[in-house]
Amino acid sequence: MSDSDSFIEEVTEEVRRDRVWALTRKYGWIPALGVFALVGGAAWNEYSKAQERAKAERLGDALMTALEIEDVSARASALDEITAETSGGTAVLAMLAAGQEAEAGESANAAARLESIATDAELPQIYRNIAGFKALLFGVETMDADTRRAGFEGLAQPGNPLRPLAEEQLALLEIETGATEAAINRLERLIEDAETSRALRDRSRFMIEALGGGASSP
């Protein structure tokens, strides 16, 4: 390599370094900002998780304190005084309070409370489904058989996690209205259903035998 070529290469390399340095000074804040955002995002994520855990713990402690009260009416009142910090916590709190009302003989109030949860479009669907199911259970004194049947049929649609339990309630409604054969057929289908729990299968077999139906396969 000639001296002129070597000199040109050195100059070119120097120019390249100058450009890199200039670009670093001009745009170097971008990767720094990216690192800051990454670290900050991870820290915020951990902080958010800690806050959610703290909220859940506070709610759990308050619920345990209220549920330890012996008097049913006092328990219901204590639950009403608790304020949940999340929509899910509010739904769980309302369902527990409704259970206490039902235990105290206030089934109509319990059903109304649960119905308000079931129709709250801002709550996750699973909370709404559970509240609707419980409202139908507590609504025996205030709803006729057709209304309850329509409600349970809505919950017995494919894909609903409460479908087997809703099918069981439909069988009980058929027994209630004298449709014994239809109830036995429904219970037999429940026994064969892959989504049916073992406990529900056992209850179904017991009801079939009580109704005079034949023994179903395990």
N, CA, C and O of each residue as an XYZ file, in Angstrom:
872
protein
N       0.868     -1.196      0.000
C       0.000      0.000      0.000
C       0.897      1.237      0.000
O       1.837      1.309      0.792
N       0.629      2.205     -0.867
C       1.426      3.419     -0.969
C       1.142      4.336      0.196
O       0.142      4.179      0.896
N       2.027      5.296      0.400
C       1.823      6.248      1.492
C       0.559      7.053      1.299
O      -0.132      7.373      2.267
N       0.245      7.388      0.042
C      -0.970      8.178     -0.225
C      -2.220      7.373      0.109
O      -3.181      7.892      0.677
N      -2.185      6.075     -0.262
C      -3.349      5.222      0.059
C      -3.518      5.081      1.554
O      -4.635      5.106      2.069
N      -2.391      4.931      2.256
C      -2.450      4.800      3.711
C      -2.978      6.081      4.336
O      -3.772      6.032      5.276
N      -2.551      7.209      3.831
C      -3.019      8.489      4.357
C      -4.520      8.653      4.136
O      -5.244      9.086      5.032
N      -4.991      8.295      2.906
C      -6.425      8.407      2.584
C      -7.250      7.511      3.508
O      -8.317      7.907      3.977
N      -6.745      6.298      3.763
C      -7.467      5.366      4.640
C      -7.567      5.916      6.053
O      -8.608      5.806      6.700
N      -6.447      6.525      6.540
C      -6.463      7.096      7.880
C      -7.456      8.246      7.981
O      -8.182      8.377      8.966
N      -7.471      9.072      6.945
C      -8.409     10.202      6.936
C      -9.842      9.702      6.904
O     -10.706     10.208      7.620
N     -10.084      8.696      6.062
C     -11.437      8.139      5.948
C     -11.908      7.576      7.283
O     -13.052      7.772      7.694
N     -10.989      6.864      7.954
C     -11.333      6.278      9.246
C     -11.617      7.360     10.276
O     -12.522      7.222     11.099
N     -10.847      8.429     10.229
C     -11.054      9.541     11.161
C     -12.411     10.203     10.926
O     -13.138     10.534     11.863
N     -12.730     10.385      9.631
C     -14.042     10.968      9.293
C     -15.162     10.079      9.791
O     -16.172     10.560     10.303
N     -14.972      8.761      9.634
C     -16.005      7.821     10.073
C     -16.202      7.912     11.583
O     -17.334      7.899     12.065
N     -15.103      8.004     12.327
C     -15.203      8.125     13.786
C     -15.907      9.417     14.176
O     -16.730      9.444     15.091
N     -15.563     10.494     13.458
C     -16.216     11.769     13.743
C     -17.717     11.692     13.515
O     -18.500     12.246     14.288
N     -18.117     10.999     12.445
C     -19.548     10.861     12.148
C     -20.258     10.048     13.240
O     -21.342     10.400     13.705
N     -19.607      8.956     13.624
C     -20.201      8.124     14.678
C     -20.367      8.929     15.957
O     -21.411      8.877     16.607
N     -19.324      9.676     16.313
C     -19.400     10.482     17.533
C     -20.501     11.541     17.439
O     -21.229     11.795     18.399
N     -20.598     12.153     16.249
C     -21.637     13.172     16.058
C     -23.028     12.555     16.173
O     -23.922     13.118     16.806
N     -23.195     11.392     15.551
C     -24.497     10.713     15.622
C     -24.811     10.288     17.049
O     -25.958     10.346     17.494
N     -23.757      9.856     17.766
C     -23.973      9.444     19.159
C     -24.439     10.616     20.002
O     -25.354     10.500     20.817
N     -23.766     11.778     19.777
C     -24.179     12.967     20.531
C     -25.584     13.407     20.156
O     -26.325     13.917     20.997
N     -25.955     13.211     18.888
C     -27.259     13.675     18.431
C     -28.392     12.721     18.795
O     -29.471     13.144     19.212
N     -28.124     11.417     18.630
C     -29.197     10.439     18.816
C     -28.941      9.437     19.943
O     -29.717      8.498     20.120
N     -27.888      9.624     20.687
C     -27.559      8.662     21.739
C     -28.613      8.555     22.820
O     -28.681      7.550     23.528
N     -29.444      9.591     22.954
C     -30.497      9.541     23.970
C     -31.555      8.494     23.657
O     -32.283      8.062     24.551
N     -31.650      8.074     22.376
C     -32.704      7.123     22.002
C     -32.501      5.756     22.648
O     -33.417      5.268     23.311
N     -31.311      5.099     22.480
C     -31.131      3.828     23.185
C     -31.164      3.988     24.698
O     -31.620      3.094     25.410
N     -30.673      5.147     25.199
C     -30.726      5.373     26.640
C     -32.174      5.424     27.120
O     -32.529      4.886     28.169
N     -32.993      6.091     26.310
C     -34.412      6.162     26.655
C     -35.041      4.773     26.614
O     -35.878      4.430     27.449
N     -34.618      3.970     25.611
C     -35.145      2.609     25.512
C     -34.807      1.789     26.745
O     -35.655      1.069     27.271
N     -33.561      1.900     27.207
C     -33.147      1.180     28.415
C     -33.942      1.665     29.615
O     -34.398      0.865     30.432
N     -34.107      2.984     29.721
C     -34.865      3.562     30.832
C     -36.310      3.058     30.816
O     -36.874      2.715     31.856
N     -36.902      3.021     29.608
C     -38.284      2.559     29.485
C     -38.407      1.096     29.875
O     -39.366      0.693     30.533
N     -37.409      0.296     29.456
C     -37.429     -1.128     29.778
C     -37.339     -1.358     31.279
O     -38.121     -2.111     31.860
N     -36.360     -0.687     31.897
C     -36.183     -0.832     33.344
C     -37.379     -0.258     34.090
O     -37.877     -0.855     35.044
N     -37.830      0.905     33.642
C     -38.985      1.528     34.297
C     -40.239      0.689     34.151
O     -41.030      0.582     35.088
N     -40.429      0.087     32.972
C     -41.604     -0.751     32.746
C     -41.595     -1.971     33.646
O     -42.630     -2.351     34.194
N     -40.417     -2.591     33.803
C     -40.315     -3.758     34.677
C     -40.600     -3.373     36.129
O     -41.283     -4.097     36.854
N     -40.069     -2.226     36.536
C     -40.297     -1.769     37.909
C     -41.773     -1.461     38.147
O     -42.331     -1.799     39.191
N     -42.398     -0.809     37.156
C     -43.822     -0.488     37.296
C     -44.670     -1.750     37.344
O     -45.656     -1.818     38.078
N     -44.277     -2.755     36.551
C     -45.009     -4.018     36.538
C     -44.947     -4.682     37.910
O     -45.956     -5.170     38.418
N     -43.762     -4.695     38.501
C     -43.613     -5.282     39.834
C     -44.389     -4.479     40.875
O     -44.999     -5.047     41.781
N     -44.360     -3.157     40.741
C     -45.102     -2.304     41.665
C     -46.608     -2.565     41.561
O     -47.308     -2.651     42.570
N     -47.093     -2.691     40.315
C     -48.517     -2.943     40.096
C     -48.936     -4.281     40.694
O     -49.994     -4.399     41.311
N     -48.073     -5.297     40.495
C     -48.380     -6.613     41.067
C     -48.439     -6.547     42.586
O     -49.312     -7.144     43.215
N     -47.497     -5.812     43.163
C     -47.470     -5.673     44.623
C     -48.726     -4.963     45.122
O     -49.290     -5.331     46.153
N     -49.159     -3.940     44.380
C     -50.372     -3.213     44.763
C     -51.599     -4.108     44.691
O     -52.460     -4.069     45.570
N     -51.674     -4.924     43.626
C     -52.813     -5.839     43.485
C     -52.821     -6.867     44.612
O     -53.875     -7.191     45.160
N     -51.627     -7.382     44.955
C     -51.554     -8.340     46.059
C     -51.997     -7.698     47.366
O     -52.703     -8.307     48.170
N     -51.571     -6.465     47.560
C     -51.943     -5.757     48.797
C     -53.456     -5.547     48.863
O     -54.063     -5.705     49.922
N     -54.061     -5.190     47.729
C     -55.518     -5.006     47.697
C     -56.230     -6.313     48.031
O     -57.175     -6.337     48.820
N     -55.762     -7.403     47.416
C     -56.382     -8.704     47.650
C     -56.240     -9.124     49.114
O     -57.167     -9.681     49.701
N     -55.065     -8.850     49.696
C     -54.842     -9.209     51.094
C     -55.734     -8.396     52.022
O     -56.286     -8.929     52.984
N     -55.873     -7.107     51.732
C     -56.735     -6.262     52.570
C     -58.179     -6.743     52.507
O     -58.863     -6.823     53.527
N     -58.636     -7.065     51.292
C     -60.006     -7.547     51.141
C     -60.180     -8.888     51.846
O     -61.177     -9.113     52.532
N     -59.199     -9.778     51.672
C     -59.286    -11.088     52.320
C     -59.355    -10.983     53.832
O     -60.143    -11.676     54.475
N     -58.528    -10.110     54.399
C     -58.535     -9.928     55.849
C     -59.887     -9.397     56.326
O     -60.420     -9.855     57.337
N     -60.437     -8.427     55.590
C     -61.730     -7.849     55.976
C     -62.845     -8.889     55.869
O     -63.735     -8.945     56.718
N     -62.791     -9.707     54.827
C     -63.808    -10.745     54.648
C     -63.739    -11.782     55.767
O     -64.766    -12.184     56.313
N     -62.528    -12.209     56.101
C     -62.378    -13.204     57.163
C     -62.906    -12.674     58.488
O     -63.557    -13.393     59.245
N     -62.616    -11.410     58.755
C     -63.100    -10.808     60.003
C     -64.631    -10.779     60.035
O     -65.244    -11.088     61.056
N     -65.240    -10.404     58.906
C     -66.702    -10.326     58.850
C     -67.338    -11.711     58.943
O     -68.347    -11.884     59.627
N     -66.766    -12.681     58.272
C     -67.362    -14.022     58.238
C     -67.195    -14.784     59.550
O     -67.853    -15.802     59.767
N     -66.320    -14.295     60.421
C     -66.154    -14.939     61.726
C     -67.237    -14.523     62.715
O     -67.354    -15.113     63.789
N     -68.029    -13.514     62.363
C     -69.124    -13.073     63.246
C     -70.205    -14.164     63.273
O     -70.604    -14.663     62.221
N     -70.668    -14.526     64.443
C     -71.604    -15.644     64.583
C     -73.008    -15.305     64.092
O     -73.642    -16.125     63.428
N     -73.497    -14.120     64.406
C     -74.861    -13.752     64.018
C     -74.945    -13.494     62.514
O     -74.150    -12.732     61.964
N     -75.913    -14.135     61.852
C     -76.028    -14.036     60.394
C     -76.297    -12.608     59.951
O     -75.642    -12.115     59.032
N     -77.240    -11.940     60.581
C     -77.567    -10.569     60.198
C     -76.380     -9.634     60.410
O     -76.127     -8.739     59.604
N     -75.656     -9.856     61.508
C     -74.470     -9.032     61.781
C     -73.388     -9.290     60.738
O     -72.679     -8.367     60.335
N     -73.260    -10.541     60.300
C     -72.289    -10.841     59.253
C     -72.633    -10.109     57.971
O     -71.759     -9.530     57.326
N     -73.911    -10.134     57.599
C     -74.349     -9.448     56.375
C     -74.065     -7.947     56.470
O     -73.616     -7.330     55.503
N     -74.332     -7.367     57.646
C     -74.075     -5.935     57.828
C     -72.591     -5.623     57.743
O     -72.193     -4.616     57.159
N     -71.771     -6.494     58.330
C     -70.327     -6.286     58.297
C     -69.797     -6.366     56.869
O     -68.911     -5.601     56.488
N     -70.336     -7.284     56.088
C     -69.915     -7.401     54.695
C     -70.306     -6.160     53.901
O     -69.562     -5.712     53.029
N     -71.477     -5.609     54.208
C     -71.933     -4.404     53.503
C     -71.030     -3.207     53.780
O     -70.958     -2.282     52.971
N     -70.346     -3.221     54.912
C     -69.489     -2.094     55.281
C     -68.104     -2.166     54.626
O     -67.343     -1.199     54.666
N     -67.789     -3.302     54.032
C     -66.478     -3.471     53.390
C     -66.517     -2.844     52.001
O     -67.500     -2.993     51.274
N     -65.465     -2.155     51.641
C     -65.338     -1.563     50.307
C     -64.215     -2.269     49.559
O     -63.060     -2.241     49.984
N     -64.561     -2.899     48.448
C     -63.555     -3.564     47.623
C     -62.910     -2.543     46.691
O     -63.539     -1.556     46.309
N     -61.649     -2.789     46.328
C     -60.908     -1.838     45.500
C     -60.838     -2.254     44.037
O     -60.238     -1.558     43.218
N     -61.450     -3.389     43.710
C     -61.485     -3.854     42.322
C     -62.902     -4.297     41.987
O     -63.694     -4.594     42.882
N     -63.219     -4.339     40.698
C     -64.564     -4.759     40.285
C     -64.805     -6.218     40.651
O     -65.902     -6.580     41.075
N     -63.771     -7.066     40.487
C     -63.926     -8.471     40.857
C     -64.166     -8.629     42.343
O     -65.001     -9.429     42.764
N     -63.427     -7.859     43.143
C     -63.621     -7.910     44.584
C     -65.015     -7.461     44.988
O     -65.617     -8.029     45.900
N     -65.525     -6.449     44.314
C     -66.885     -5.973     44.590
C     -67.906     -7.068     44.298
O     -68.862     -7.253     45.051
N     -67.698     -7.789     43.201
C     -68.625     -8.860     42.828
C     -68.599     -9.989     43.855
O     -69.647    -10.480     44.274
N     -67.397    -10.394     44.256
C     -67.271    -11.460     45.255
C     -67.907    -11.035     46.572
O     -68.606    -11.820     47.213
N     -67.664     -9.803     46.968
C     -68.223     -9.272     48.206
C     -69.749     -9.296     48.163
O     -70.396     -9.694     49.132
N     -70.319     -8.872     47.041
C     -71.779     -8.852     46.913
C     -72.358    -10.262     46.949
O     -73.426    -10.483     47.518
N     -71.654    -11.215     46.341
C     -72.161    -12.596     46.353
C     -72.123    -13.194     47.754
O     -73.027    -13.931     48.147
N     -71.069    -12.873     48.505
C     -71.004    -13.349     49.892
C     -72.114    -12.729     50.734
O     -72.747    -13.414     51.538
N     -72.345    -11.435     50.548
C     -73.405    -10.755     51.299
C     -74.775    -11.342     50.945
O     -75.631    -11.501     51.815
N     -74.974    -11.659     49.675
C     -76.236    -12.267     49.251
C     -76.427    -13.632     49.909
O     -77.538    -13.991     50.300
N     -75.337    -14.389     50.028
C     -75.419    -15.686     50.696
C     -75.843    -15.541     52.152
O     -76.616    -16.352     52.662
N     -75.338    -14.513     52.814
C     -75.724    -14.279     54.206
C     -77.197    -13.879     54.303
O     -77.905    -14.296     55.219
N     -77.644    -13.068     53.349
C     -79.064    -12.672     53.341
C     -79.962    -13.887     53.139
O     -80.993    -14.026     53.797
N     -79.562    -14.756     52.230
C     -80.361    -15.963     51.996
C     -80.398    -16.837     53.237
O     -81.436    -17.406     53.573
N     -79.258    -16.945     53.921
C     -79.196    -17.742     55.148
C     -80.073    -17.143     56.233
O     -80.612    -17.859     57.076
N     -80.212    -15.825     56.207
C     -81.043    -15.146     57.203
C     -82.520    -15.150     56.816
O     -83.344    -14.557     57.512
N     -82.859    -15.813     55.710
C     -84.254    -15.891     55.280
C     -84.686    -14.760     54.373
O     -85.876    -14.615     54.092
N     -83.742    -13.952     53.909
C     -84.071    -12.829     53.030
C     -83.704    -13.175     51.582
O     -82.894    -12.499     50.947
N     -84.326    -14.245     51.084
C     -83.978    -14.751     49.746
C     -84.276    -13.735     48.647
O     -83.527    -13.633     47.675
N     -85.360    -12.990     48.796
C     -85.720    -12.005     47.772
C     -84.641    -10.922     47.656
O     -84.257    -10.536     46.552
N     -84.157    -10.436     48.806
C     -83.096     -9.429     48.788
C     -81.802    -10.004     48.204
O     -81.082     -9.327     47.470
N     -81.523    -11.264     48.545
C     -80.322    -11.918     48.027
C     -80.393    -12.036     46.512
O     -79.418    -11.757     45.813
N     -81.562    -12.454     46.003
C     -81.720    -12.609     44.557
C     -81.587    -11.272     43.838
O     -80.980    -11.194     42.770
N     -82.156    -10.221     44.428
C     -82.068     -8.893     43.811
C     -80.629     -8.394     43.771
O     -80.200     -7.796     42.784
N     -79.881     -8.641     44.851
C     -78.484     -8.221     44.908
C     -77.671     -8.954     43.830
O     -76.855     -8.353     43.132
N     -77.911    -10.246     43.714
C     -77.184    -11.047     42.731
C     -77.563    -10.668     41.304
O     -76.719    -10.673     40.408
N     -78.824    -10.344     41.100
C     -79.272     -9.957     39.762
C     -78.580     -8.676     39.300
O     -78.301     -8.503     38.114
N     -78.309     -7.785     40.248
C     -77.621     -6.539     39.883
C     -76.189     -6.828     39.424
O     -75.654     -6.120     38.571
N     -75.576     -7.858     39.983
C     -74.232     -8.255     39.541
C     -74.315     -8.914     38.171
O     -73.505     -8.639     37.286
N     -75.309     -9.792     38.006
C     -75.441    -10.544     36.757
C     -75.685     -9.641     35.555
O     -75.349    -10.010     34.429
N     -76.259     -8.471     35.776
C     -76.577     -7.564     34.675
C     -75.579     -6.412     34.531
O     -75.789     -5.496     33.735
N     -74.488     -6.465     35.310
C     -73.465     -5.417     35.243
C     -72.515     -5.723     34.088
O     -71.662     -6.603     34.196
N     -72.666     -4.998     32.989
C     -71.890     -5.285     31.774
C     -70.404     -5.014     31.940
O     -69.609     -5.476     31.122
N     -70.003     -4.283     32.971
C     -68.593     -3.962     33.154
C     -67.828     -5.056     33.894
O     -66.599     -5.015     33.952
N     -68.532     -6.027     34.455
C     -67.879     -7.111     35.173
C     -67.474     -8.227     34.213
O     -68.129     -8.410     33.187
N     -66.408     -8.981     34.518
C     -66.067    -10.158     33.705
C     -67.237    -11.140     33.658
O     -67.994    -11.259     34.622
N     -67.381    -11.835     32.545
C     -68.526    -12.702     32.324
C     -68.660    -13.795     33.377
O     -69.777    -14.159     33.746
N     -67.542    -14.324     33.868
C     -67.624    -15.415     34.833
C     -68.320    -14.970     36.112
O     -69.098    -15.732     36.686
N     -68.050    -13.735     36.570
C     -68.722    -13.218     37.770
C     -70.218    -13.059     37.506
O     -71.047    -13.367     38.362
N     -70.545    -12.580     36.328
C     -71.953    -12.385     35.977
C     -72.685    -13.722     35.910
O     -73.828    -13.836     36.354
N     -72.020    -14.729     35.353
C     -72.636    -16.049     35.262
C     -72.899    -16.646     36.640
O     -73.980    -17.173     36.903
N     -71.898    -16.559     37.516
C     -72.061    -17.119     38.861
C     -73.167    -16.395     39.615
O     -73.992    -17.027     40.276
N     -73.182    -15.063     39.515
C     -74.222    -14.288     40.195
C     -75.606    -14.637     39.644
O     -76.562    -14.776     40.407
N     -75.711    -14.778     38.320
C     -76.993    -15.144     37.727
C     -77.449    -16.513     38.178
O     -78.632    -16.716     38.452
N     -76.526    -17.455     38.259
C     -76.847    -18.811     38.716
C     -77.377    -18.776     40.151
O     -78.401    -19.385     40.457
N     -76.669    -18.056     41.025
C     -77.087    -17.976     42.422
C     -78.424    -17.229     42.560
O     -79.251    -17.579     43.402
N     -78.622    -16.220     41.744
C     -79.894    -15.479     41.799
C     -81.066    -16.401     41.476
O     -82.124    -16.314     42.099
N     -80.871    -17.275     40.509
C     -81.926    -18.236     40.163
C     -82.164    -19.231     41.300
O     -83.302    -19.621     41.562
N     -81.083    -19.637     41.973
C     -81.243    -20.555     43.110
C     -82.024    -19.896     44.246
O     -82.897    -20.513     44.857
N     -81.692    -18.625     44.516
C     -82.354    -17.920     45.609
C     -83.734    -17.398     45.217
O     -84.494    -16.934     46.068
N     -84.055    -17.475     43.923
C     -85.318    -16.913     43.453
C     -86.488    -17.882     43.461
O     -87.512    -17.627     42.827
N     -86.342    -18.993     44.174
C     -87.415    -19.994     44.211
C     -88.723    -19.380     44.706
O     -89.800    -19.713     44.211
N     -88.622    -18.484     45.684
C     -89.838    -17.911     46.267
C     -90.397    -16.757     45.438
O     -91.569    -16.408     45.581
N     -89.581    -16.167     44.579
C     -90.034    -14.974     43.850
C     -90.161    -15.189     42.341
O     -90.742    -14.348     41.654
N     -89.630    -16.295     41.811
C     -89.700    -16.568     40.371
C     -90.501    -17.838     40.116
O     -90.404    -18.810     40.865
N     -91.291    -17.815     39.052
C     -92.001    -19.049     38.718
C     -91.061    -20.003     37.995
O     -89.940    -19.642     37.638
N     -91.536    -21.223     37.786
C     -90.695    -22.268     37.200
C     -90.232    -21.904     35.791
O     -89.094    -22.186     35.417
N     -91.118    -21.273     35.004
C     -90.746    -20.926     33.622
C     -89.617    -19.893     33.586
O     -88.713    -19.980     32.755
N     -89.677    -18.921     34.489
C     -88.632    -17.891     34.538
C     -87.293    -18.510     34.921
O     -86.263    -18.211     34.317
N     -87.321    -19.373     35.928
C     -86.084    -20.027     36.344
C     -85.564    -20.950     35.245
O     -84.357    -21.032     35.016
N     -86.476    -21.642     34.569
C     -86.055    -22.536     33.485
C     -85.346    -21.744     32.381
O     -84.301    -22.161     31.882
N     -85.916    -20.613     32.010
C     -85.299    -19.787     30.961
C     -83.902    -19.324     31.384
O     -82.976    -19.290     30.574
N     -83.767    -18.969     32.661
C     -82.469    -18.530     33.158
C     -81.437    -19.643     33.132
O     -80.303    -19.433     32.702
N     -81.824    -20.827     33.591
C     -80.890    -21.950     33.600
C     -80.570    -22.436     32.190
O     -79.458    -22.897     31.929
N     -81.528    -22.336     31.289
C     -81.253    -22.718     29.897
C     -80.212    -21.793     29.274
O     -79.382    -22.225     28.474
N     -80.265    -20.523     29.647
C     -79.258    -19.580     29.155
C     -77.860    -19.932     29.649
O     -76.876    -19.749     28.932
N     -77.778    -20.445     30.890
C     -76.486    -20.822     31.460
C     -76.040    -22.206     31.015
O     -74.887    -22.584     31.220
N     -76.946    -22.963     30.408
C     -76.628    -24.333     29.977
C     -76.148    -24.392     28.535
O     -76.071    -25.472     27.948
N     -75.826    -23.239     27.962
C     -75.349    -23.215     26.578
C     -73.928    -23.765     26.495
O     -73.155    -23.603     27.439
N     -73.568    -24.415     25.382
C     -72.207    -24.948     25.219
C     -71.149    -23.858     25.413
O     -71.294    -22.732     24.935
N     -70.094    -24.224     26.122
C     -69.015    -23.280     26.366
C     -69.117    -22.549     27.687
O     -68.135    -21.971     28.151
N     -70.288    -22.566     28.302
C     -70.445    -21.912     29.598
C     -69.888    -22.831     30.686
O     -70.304    -23.987     30.768
N     -68.966    -22.360     31.519
C     -68.378    -23.231     32.554
C     -69.392    -23.734     33.579
O     -69.138    -24.721     34.269
N     -70.536    -23.064     33.683
C     -71.569    -23.491     34.626
C     -72.608    -24.416     33.974
O     -73.616    -24.754     34.595
N     -72.360    -24.818     32.737
C     -73.354    -25.610     32.001
C     -73.789    -26.882     32.739
O     -74.993    -27.103     32.862
N     -72.871    -27.738     33.241
C     -73.335    -28.949     33.933
C     -74.207    -28.651     35.150
O     -75.205    -29.333     35.380
N     -73.836    -27.641     35.924
C     -74.641    -27.286     37.100
C     -76.012    -26.759     36.681
O     -77.017    -27.035     37.336
N     -76.047    -26.003     35.592
C     -77.333    -25.499     35.091
C     -78.202    -26.662     34.607
O     -79.417    -26.654     34.804
N     -77.579    -27.659     33.974
C     -78.325    -28.848     33.530
C     -78.921    -29.585     34.726
O     -80.048    -30.074     34.657
N     -78.178    -29.664     35.802
C     -78.694    -30.299     37.017
C     -79.927    -29.562     37.536
O     -80.915    -30.186     37.922
N     -79.862    -28.238     37.541
C     -81.007    -27.458     38.011
C     -82.210    -27.615     37.092
O     -83.351    -27.608     37.553
N     -81.960    -27.755     35.798
C     -83.063    -27.989     34.856
C     -83.713    -29.341     35.140
O     -84.932    -29.483     35.037
N     -82.895    -30.333     35.496
C     -83.452    -31.638     35.858
C     -84.317    -31.515     37.110
O     -85.388    -32.118     37.188
N     -83.860    -30.743     38.082
C     -84.650    -30.540     39.300
C     -85.953    -29.810     39.000
O     -86.984    -30.098     39.608
N     -85.908    -28.866     38.063
C     -87.136    -28.175     37.661
C     -88.102    -29.138     36.986
O     -89.314    -29.049     37.181
N     -87.565    -30.054     36.196
C     -88.431    -31.054     35.547
C     -89.070    -31.966     36.586
O     -90.228    -32.360     36.451
N     -88.310    -32.296     37.620
C     -88.889    -33.080     38.717
C     -89.976    -32.276     39.413
O     -91.046    -32.795     39.731
N     -89.684    -30.994     39.646
C     -90.635    -30.103     40.327
C     -91.951    -29.995     39.567
O     -93.016    -29.902     40.177
N     -91.883    -30.008     38.242
C     -93.091    -29.844     37.419
C     -93.687    -31.182     36.971
O     -94.601    -31.218     36.148
N     -93.163    -32.275     37.520
C     -93.746    -33.583     37.228
C     -93.232    -34.254     35.970
O     -93.760    -35.298     35.588
N     -92.231    -33.705     35.314
C     -91.684    -34.309     34.084
C     -90.556    -35.275     34.467
O     -89.384    -35.035     34.175
N     -90.942    -36.370     35.126
C     -89.954    -37.296     35.682
C     -89.082    -37.938     34.609
O     -87.863    -38.018     34.762
N     -89.707    -38.395     33.521
C     -88.951    -39.066     32.465
C     -87.916    -38.123     31.839
O     -86.781    -38.517     31.568
N     -88.331    -36.876     31.618
C     -87.406    -35.892     31.052
C     -86.240    -35.634     32.010
O     -85.100    -35.459     31.580
N     -86.536    -35.612     33.299
C     -85.487    -35.400     34.298
C     -84.488    -36.552     34.288
O     -83.278    -36.329     34.340
N     -84.991    -37.781     34.220
C     -84.107    -38.952     34.193
C     -83.220    -38.917     32.951
O     -82.020    -39.177     33.036
N     -83.805    -38.597     31.808
C     -83.019    -38.527     30.569
C     -81.918    -37.471     30.663
O     -80.790    -37.694     30.226
N     -82.262    -36.324     31.237
C     -81.273    -35.249     31.366
C     -80.144    -35.676     32.310
O     -78.970    -35.430     32.034
N     -80.509    -36.315     33.421
C     -79.506    -36.757     34.385
C     -78.600    -37.834     33.792
O     -77.401    -37.864     34.069
N     -79.168    -38.703     32.988
C     -78.353    -39.737     32.333
C     -77.357    -39.107     31.355
O     -76.219    -39.562     31.238
N     -77.793    -38.060     30.658
C     -76.880    -37.356     29.757
C     -75.763    -36.676     30.543
O     -74.617    -36.619     30.097
N     -76.118    -36.162     31.718
C     -75.117    -35.515     32.565
C     -74.049    -36.518     33.002
O     -72.864    -36.185     33.042
N     -74.461    -37.736     33.328
C     -73.508    -38.756     33.763
C     -72.513    -39.067     32.653
O     -71.340    -39.329     32.919
N     -72.984    -39.037     31.410
C     -72.124    -39.348     30.271
C     -71.305    -38.141     29.798
O     -70.395    -38.285     28.982
N     -71.628    -36.977     30.303
C     -70.958    -35.743     29.853
C     -69.539    -35.668     30.400
O     -69.327    -35.826     31.602
N     -68.571    -35.430     29.527
C     -67.167    -35.368     29.937
C     -66.883    -34.182     30.861
O     -65.909    -34.212     31.613
N     -67.714    -33.143     30.818
C     -67.472    -31.955     31.642
C     -68.100    -32.067     33.029
O     -67.915    -31.184     33.865
N     -68.835    -33.139     33.274
C     -69.496    -33.314     34.564
C     -68.499    -33.772     35.619
O     -67.723    -34.698     35.386
N     -68.521    -33.124     36.780
C     -67.624    -33.505     37.866
C     -68.072    -34.827     38.488
O     -69.207    -35.266     38.299
N     -67.172    -35.443     39.223
C     -67.516    -36.716     39.867
C     -68.647    -36.539     40.874
O     -69.549    -37.372     40.960
N     -68.592    -35.445     41.635
C     -69.640    -35.191     42.628
C     -70.999    -35.045     41.961
O     -72.000    -35.555     42.465
N     -71.037    -34.347     40.822
C     -72.295    -34.161     40.109
C     -72.789    -35.485     39.518
O     -73.992    -35.743     39.499
N     -71.867    -36.323     39.038
C     -72.265    -37.650     38.549
C     -72.909    -38.466     39.674
O     -73.932    -39.123     39.478
N     -72.290    -38.409     40.848
C     -72.836    -39.158     41.989
C     -74.227    -38.656     42.352
O     -75.121    -39.455     42.632
N     -74.417    -37.335     42.349
C     -75.742    -36.784     42.659
C     -76.755    -37.204     41.603
O     -77.903    -37.513     41.919
N     -76.320    -37.213     40.349
C     -77.227    -37.588     39.256
C     -77.660    -39.042     39.392
O     -78.836    -39.357     39.208
N     -76.721    -39.929     39.714
C     -77.068    -41.340     39.895
C     -78.053    -41.505     41.051
O     -79.018    -42.265     40.961
N     -77.792    -40.781     42.134
C     -78.676    -40.867     43.300
C     -80.094    -40.424     42.936
O     -81.070    -41.070     43.318
N     -80.201    -39.321     42.198
C     -81.531    -38.819     41.822
C     -82.242    -39.783     40.866
O     -83.452    -39.990     40.959
N     -81.464    -40.369     39.945
C     -82.076    -41.319     39.008
C     -82.657    -42.508     39.778
O     -83.772    -42.947     39.498
N     -81.892    -43.028     40.753
C     -82.377    -44.136     41.549
C     -83.599    -43.735     42.379
O     -84.555    -44.500     42.509
N     -83.550    -42.514     42.939
C     -84.698    -42.032     43.727
C     -85.942    -41.884     42.881
O     -87.058    -42.022     43.382
N     -85.759    -41.603     41.600
C     -86.897    -41.431     40.683
C     -87.352    -42.761     40.088
O     -88.327    -42.805     39.338
N     -86.649    -43.846     40.420
C     -87.040    -45.146     39.899
C     -86.436    -45.481     38.563
O     -86.877    -46.418     37.897
N     -85.435    -44.733     38.161
C     -84.792    -44.998     36.874
C     -83.773    -46.119     36.989
O     -83.448    -46.549     38.095
N     -83.257    -46.605     35.836
C     -82.276    -47.667     35.835
C     -80.904    -47.160     36.206
O     -80.635    -45.961     36.132
N     -80.036    -48.069     36.607
C     -78.664    -47.694     36.958
C     -77.891    -47.331     35.713
O     -77.964    -48.025     34.699
N     -77.145    -46.233     35.789
C     -76.342    -45.781     34.657
C     -74.923    -46.287     34.785
O     -74.452    -46.576     35.885
N     -74.250    -46.391     33.664
C     -72.863    -46.855     33.691
C     -71.998    -45.813     34.350
O     -72.311    -44.625     34.271
N     -70.875    -46.228     35.025
C     -70.011    -45.246     35.697
C     -69.382    -44.278     34.723
O     -68.630    -43.393     35.130
